[in-house]
Amino acid sequence: MAGLADPRSFPDPAAAPDDAREAHALAQASLAASGPDAQAADATLDALIDRELAAADASAAGRRLAQWLASAPSVAVYRHLWRALAHRAAVPPHGEGIAVTLFAIPLVIVAGVGGGPQARATVPGTLPDAPALVAALVEHGALGGNRSFALATSLVAADALDVAAAPALLAARRAALSRGEPLELPPAQLVLPAGESVHLRFLVGSAVGAAGLDVTREATTGRWGIPLTRALSTQLAAAGATLLALPRPALAPLAAVAQGRAAQRDVSAQLFASNAIRELRASVGEPVAVIGAHRAADAPGGGELRLSLSSPFSQRDAHGFRCPILPGERVGDVAQMLADLCADARVADVRIVAGVHDDRDPLTGGPLMFKPETMPGASTAH
């Protein structure tokens, strides 16, 4: 999106460990080349990744792979490395024409807890009836109609499926397959604060099918999304809380983590915007939206986007949402998501503040949120 600069800072390439610098150089070589030269760089990078994924010390290998990404000197290098890692980690073991695919279904869980600011609710991390969820998925044609799959009994947190966990996860999958058992991962309970909140968990399973058949090829949840939501709402019910579990398509674990984190962020932005817009329209009229890039030491990469909603007829500060830019995301894509959700809510005046701005308001000490009358030169998104 025009005018918005990237507020994040990227590591000094020279400070990366030797193995990370080698991976970065191969990614850069592939990005700069075409044809056989790019293929050769990618083949060498794949071999490095495969070595780490099969390392005897899976924990150390996972830390190295995570460091490759954390020390990436640019968005382009990060994206190339991540795609290569996600692809190599998703290759299923197979033989005799049969393959077993590990998959994860992201669940964006919207929760509401009443009873005052001190209220809390807890959702256990273990599913009461995983076979019932499998039955709902099979009945409605999930995983491309595959009927030979099982789900773990746990609600799984993102960190258990992310890059640092990839070598250990693949080793655990091989061990589980050798015993003829489903893969089980540590459960992650949900502790819900008062009010509305958005959380992320995963259903993890393994599917058996013909080698070469991609059971994670679906781009949408199709017919199975609503039945799974209903089944989960029953199983995850907690006293004092309302829950809505919104599934995303099944993917290989690393891809599921990336999609799930972005979906959690996007749903959080939608929840914020709908509440703020409703309040403004009920009290002072149509809101004005302002999107800007800000430095923030506590944000991923040291920077984030912010969406503020306000009205010239209100004296109060703007309603503000701090929008993280996830690693590997382009700033323009995240800004477009924010502009689109404003458009979907029929906010006619959306303004983009050029440049990168401070974290804190010098007058209030709080997060800096622009209103139309306080912002520097801006452009209009729509």
FENBEL-V756887 format. One record per backbone hydrogen bond with DSSP energy under -0.5 kcal/mol. NH is the residue of the N-H (numbers start at 1). CO is the residue of the C=O. Records with the same first field share a line. If there is no record, write none. Layout:
NH->CO + CO
//
This chain:
4->1
5->355
7->5
9->301
11->72
15->12
16->13
21->17
22->18
23->19
24->20
25->21
26->22
27->23
28->24
29->25
30->26
31->27
32->28
33->29
37->34
38->34
39->35
40->36
41->37
42->38
43->39
44->40
45->41
46->42
47->43
48->44
49->45
50->46
51->47
52->48
53->49
54->50
55->52
58->56
61->57
62->58
63->59
64->60
65->61
66->62
67->63
68->64
69->65
70->66
71->67
72->69
78->74
79->75
80->76
81->77
82->78
83->79
84->80
85->81
86->82
87->83
88->84
89->85
90->86
91->87 + 88
95->98
98->95
99->209
100->93
101->99 + 207
103->205
104->251
105->203
106->104 + 249
107->201
108->106 + 246
109->107 + 199
110->108 + 244
111->109 + 197
112->242
113->195
114->240
119->116
121->192
123->190
124->122
127->153
132->129
133->129 + 130
134->130
135->131
136->132
137->133
138->134
139->135
140->136
141->138
142->137
145->141 + 142
146->143
149->147
150->206
152->204
155->125
156->154 + 202
160->157
161->158
162->158
165->162
166->162 + 163
169->165
170->166
171->167
172->168
173->169
174->170
175->171
176->172
177->173
178->174
179->175
180->176 + 177
181->176
188->155
190->123
191->189
192->121 + 190
195->113
197->111
199->109
201->107
202->156
203->105
204->202
205->103
206->150
207->101
208->148
209->99
211->97
213->210
214->212
215->213
217->214
224->221
225->221 + 222
227->223
228->224
229->225
230->226
231->227
232->228
233->229
234->230
235->231
236->232
237->234
241->238
242->112
244->110
246->108 + 244
247->245
248->106
251->104
256->252
257->253
258->254
259->255
260->256
261->257
262->258
263->259
264->260
265->261
266->262
267->263
268->264
269->265
270->266
271->267
272->268
273->269
274->270
275->271
276->272
277->273
278->274
279->275
280->276
281->277
282->278
283->279
284->280
285->280
288->310
289->349
290->308
291->351
292->306
293->355
294->304
295->357
296->302
299->296
302->299
303->300
304->294
305->323
306->292
307->321
308->290 + 306
309->319
310->288
314->311
319->309
321->307
323->305 + 321
324->322
325->303
326->324
329->326
334->330
335->331
336->332
337->333
338->334
339->335
340->336
341->337
342->338
343->339
344->340
345->341
346->343
347->342
348->346
349->287
350->348
351->289
352->379
353->291 + 351
354->352 + 377
355->3
357->293
361->366
362->360
365->361
368->359
374->371
375->371
379->352
381->350
382->350
//
